[in-house]
Amino acid sequence: NAGVTQTPKFQVLKTGQSMTLQCAQDMNHNSMYWYRQDPGMGLRLIYYSASEGTTDKGEVPNGYNVSRLNKREFSLRLESAAPSQTSVYFCASSEANGRGGYTFGSGTRLTVV
Amino acid sequence: GENVEQHPSTLSVQEGDSAVIKCTYSDSASNYFPWYKQELGKRPQLIIDIRSNVGEKKDQRIAVTLNKTAKHFSLHITETQPEDSAVYFCAASTPNQAGTALIFGKGTTLSVSS
């Protein structure tokens, strides 16, 4: 039982490059989330998916797109990476309406140069 | 949307002392308030949570209190130990037609010295 798995763990991109961060959960959770964590800023919500087939913007959605591929997988795409997107990205999942708390993945450390 | 303020940003205590972290939220519709602990280089982990129909919840050395009227909630850690040193985040969950998602405070770095 792996919980929430994120890939890759580390990535360096050049400004303007694109990439997709992958997230998969094996807990049969309905809801999935993407957060970014920057020093002194806490965890800021980028996008979330309350259930399969739905996605919604969070606090800082600009520059990102998401896809809820199926119940297990929720990907985050950077179409044209910018240095301001250098951050640690966490994926999380939960039962519907956050019951039982969130389970976080181990994070992806992204550097845009 | 929801806004969560957390204080203090840093907190240093001696081993055995108590630590209190306070959060306020803006959306009166918020109904779920978890606390997460994040050790250096690791993922956040849920340590305790409270729902809006409860005023206080305790789990061993950790307790959370909620004042819905004032829209604030607090984390209390008693008999602190060095392994309590970490960053603590409060969060509030606001339901809307798309579902719910947690909005986090900016975190409190707790240092417990022995």
Interface residues (C-beta under 8 A of the other chain):
Chain A: S31 Y33 Y35 G40 M41 G42 L43 R44 L45 Y48 S49 A50 S51 T54 D56 G58 E59 F90 A96 N97 G98 G101 Y102 F104 G105 S106 G107
Chain B: G1 Q6 S9 Y32 P34 K42 R43 P44 Q45 L46 D49 F89 A91 S93 P95 A98 G99 T100 A101 L102 I103 F104 G105 K106 G107
